[in-house]
Amino acid sequence: MRTLLPLLIFLSSLLITGAEPKWQPLFNGRDLDGWHPVPGGKWEVVDGTILGTSPRSEPRHGLLMTDKRFKNFRVRAKFKVTSGDSGFYFRVEKTNTHVSVRGFQAEVDNSREVGGLYETSMRAWVSKPDPKLIARTVKPGEWTDLLVTAVGDDITVFLNGVKVTELLGDKKCLKEGHIALQLHGGQDMKVQFKDLAIMELP
């Protein structure tokens, strides 16, 4: 038994380690496998990034949406906004409207509202970040790290490693849905995303 005990402990540790959530890529850097566009704007892969563009004459919110739906997770990405107002949607449902979805987005733009939580086709702005914190944390037009955690009723948004928005105990938020990248209608849009990955949680 004494000789078996270390082996049992080792095997148990392997099982525990194997059960831990792991990061899985959402974008392979080569093509848009696992995603589908919603009409409005153009999405393409350029130099290992997802590039979204749309003219001001386009009234629709062009989206690039995951085929899969997600419930509880951490999701990370890098974004860079050259022009326009974008968003990182999560737990959204499709709708037959010009904005195509309803649900939360983390604001993606060059304003002091970047990282705020906006609920499209529902409650509109739910939580905005501190503008002074954003000014210290984000440089407009440069690559920005985004981390969104959504578990049950709790949502947090980090930009460049700094928590900028938190919404806890929100009973009204959708608990499951797609992830999507946004091109805002009626604007000259150019936005890039890369290094997208997700860690699904219990």
Secondary structure, DSSP 8 states (H G I E B T S, - for coil): -TTHHHHHHHHHHHHHHHHS---EES--SSS-TTEEEESSSEEEEETTEEEEEE-TT--S-EEEEEEEEESSEEEEEEEEEEES-EEEEEEEEE-SSTT-EEEEEEEESSSTTTT-EEEETTTEEEE---HHHHHHH--TTS-EEEEEEEETTEEEEEETTEEEEEE-S-TTS-SSEEEEEEE-TTS-EEEEEEEEEEEE--
